[in-house]
Amino acid sequence: MTPARRRSHVAERGQSVARADRQAGRMGQRLSLPTAVALRNTALRLAPSRVTVGTILRHVDRTPPRPG
């Protein structure tokens, strides 16, 4: 991988992480109404664990590009 391509890959990954962070913020981290909080928590509890874990690991568990 050329140095320019590597920089591009790193920038794309950073943008992806930032986008996921904004989406997580929209999931209701700042909810204040008890009913809204309960609804959000119930939806997250009912979501299949493989989906929620996959969403988290998409940005944490990665294999870096091979040098060369």
Helices and strands as residue ranges (DSSP letters): H 3-26, H 34-46, H 49-60
